[in-house]
Amino acid sequence: MSRSPDPELRQWWRQLLESFDPQRQTVKSFCSHNDVSVASFYKWRKCFAEAESPRLVAVELRESEPVNEQDRRRSDGSDTV
């Protein structure tokens, strides 16, 4: 079981990653300039991306009654378009 990282450490990495501009430098040069490893850069970037990605939620689909008269006629086969 892994423990949650220190909130201050998470904040430090978040700010560091937000300062990265791929238009201005490579990951390798950015990491070298900030004294962090490339592996840590990618690990933390993945960590934040997973935390911010939308979660899938199971839904149950059920039959429903037609909303209006036109839909009701279509559902029984009459007045099809």
CNS distance restraints for C-alpha pairs under 8 A (distance, minus, plus):
assign (resid   5 and name CA) (resid   9 and name CA) 6.78 0.50 0.50
assign (resid   5 and name CA) (resid  10 and name CA) 6.62 0.50 0.50
assign (resid   6 and name CA) (resid  10 and name CA) 6.33 0.50 0.50
assign (resid   7 and name CA) (resid  11 and name CA) 6.14 0.50 0.50
assign (resid   8 and name CA) (resid  12 and name CA) 6.11 0.50 0.50
assign (resid   9 and name CA) (resid  13 and name CA) 6.22 0.50 0.50
assign (resid  10 and name CA) (resid  14 and name CA) 6.04 0.50 0.50
assign (resid  11 and name CA) (resid  15 and name CA) 6.17 0.50 0.50
assign (resid  12 and name CA) (resid  16 and name CA) 6.15 0.50 0.50
assign (resid  13 and name CA) (resid  17 and name CA) 5.98 0.50 0.50
assign (resid  13 and name CA) (resid  44 and name CA) 7.00 0.50 0.50
assign (resid  14 and name CA) (resid  18 and name CA) 6.10 0.50 0.50
assign (resid  14 and name CA) (resid  48 and name CA) 7.76 0.50 0.50
assign (resid  15 and name CA) (resid  19 and name CA) 6.31 0.50 0.50
assign (resid  16 and name CA) (resid  20 and name CA) 6.80 0.50 0.50
assign (resid  17 and name CA) (resid  41 and name CA) 7.64 0.50 0.50
assign (resid  17 and name CA) (resid  45 and name CA) 7.07 0.50 0.50
assign (resid  20 and name CA) (resid  30 and name CA) 7.12 0.50 0.50
assign (resid  21 and name CA) (resid  25 and name CA) 6.59 0.50 0.50
assign (resid  22 and name CA) (resid  26 and name CA) 6.06 0.50 0.50
assign (resid  22 and name CA) (resid  27 and name CA) 7.32 0.50 0.50
assign (resid  25 and name CA) (resid  29 and name CA) 6.37 0.50 0.50
assign (resid  25 and name CA) (resid  30 and name CA) 6.40 0.50 0.50
assign (resid  26 and name CA) (resid  30 and name CA) 6.11 0.50 0.50
assign (resid  27 and name CA) (resid  31 and name CA) 6.01 0.50 0.50
assign (resid  27 and name CA) (resid  38 and name CA) 6.89 0.50 0.50
assign (resid  27 and name CA) (resid  41 and name CA) 7.98 0.50 0.50
assign (resid  28 and name CA) (resid  32 and name CA) 6.12 0.50 0.50
assign (resid  28 and name CA) (resid  38 and name CA) 6.16 0.50 0.50
assign (resid  29 and name CA) (resid  33 and name CA) 6.04 0.50 0.50
assign (resid  30 and name CA) (resid  34 and name CA) 6.25 0.50 0.50
assign (resid  31 and name CA) (resid  35 and name CA) 5.84 0.50 0.50
assign (resid  31 and name CA) (resid  36 and name CA) 5.01 0.50 0.50
assign (resid  31 and name CA) (resid  37 and name CA) 5.90 0.50 0.50
assign (resid  31 and name CA) (resid  38 and name CA) 5.96 0.50 0.50
assign (resid  31 and name CA) (resid  41 and name CA) 7.21 0.50 0.50
assign (resid  32 and name CA) (resid  36 and name CA) 6.37 0.50 0.50
assign (resid  32 and name CA) (resid  37 and name CA) 7.31 0.50 0.50
assign (resid  36 and name CA) (resid  40 and name CA) 6.77 0.50 0.50
assign (resid  36 and name CA) (resid  41 and name CA) 7.14 0.50 0.50
assign (resid  37 and name CA) (resid  41 and name CA) 6.35 0.50 0.50
assign (resid  38 and name CA) (resid  42 and name CA) 6.41 0.50 0.50
assign (resid  39 and name CA) (resid  43 and name CA) 6.10 0.50 0.50
assign (resid  40 and name CA) (resid  44 and name CA) 6.02 0.50 0.50
assign (resid  41 and name CA) (resid  45 and name CA) 6.08 0.50 0.50
assign (resid  42 and name CA) (resid  46 and name CA) 6.03 0.50 0.50
assign (resid  43 and name CA) (resid  47 and name CA) 6.17 0.50 0.50
assign (resid  44 and name CA) (resid  48 and name CA) 6.24 0.50 0.50
assign (resid  45 and name CA) (resid  49 and name CA) 6.12 0.50 0.50
assign (resid  46 and name CA) (resid  50 and name CA) 6.06 0.50 0.50
assign (resid  47 and name CA) (resid  51 and name CA) 6.29 0.50 0.50
assign (resid  48 and name CA) (resid  52 and name CA) 6.16 0.50 0.50
assign (resid  49 and name CA) (resid  53 and name CA) 6.01 0.50 0.50
assign (resid  65 and name CA) (resid  72 and name CA) 7.86 0.50 0.50
assign (resid  66 and name CA) (resid  71 and name CA) 5.39 0.50 0.50
assign (resid  66 and name CA) (resid  72 and name CA) 5.12 0.50 0.50
assign (resid  66 and name CA) (resid  75 and name CA) 7.47 0.50 0.50
assign (resid  67 and name CA) (resid  71 and name CA) 6.49 0.50 0.50
assign (resid  67 and name CA) (resid  72 and name CA) 7.37 0.50 0.50
assign (resid  68 and name CA) (resid  72 and name CA) 6.24 0.50 0.50
assign (resid  69 and name CA) (resid  73 and name CA) 6.24 0.50 0.50
assign (resid  70 and name CA) (resid  74 and name CA) 6.41 0.50 0.50
assign (resid  71 and name CA) (resid  75 and name CA) 6.13 0.50 0.50
assign (resid  72 and name CA) (resid  76 and name CA) 6.62 0.50 0.50
assign (resid  73 and name CA) (resid  77 and name CA) 6.42 0.50 0.50
assign (resid  73 and name CA) (resid  78 and name CA) 5.24 0.50 0.50
assign (resid  73 and name CA) (resid  79 and name CA) 6.16 0.50 0.50
assign (resid  73 and name CA) (resid  80 and name CA) 7.74 0.50 0.50
assign (resid  74 and name CA) (resid  78 and name CA) 5.57 0.50 0.50
assign (resid  74 and name CA) (resid  79 and name CA) 6.04 0.50 0.50
assign (resid  74 and name CA) (resid  80 and name CA) 5.48 0.50 0.50
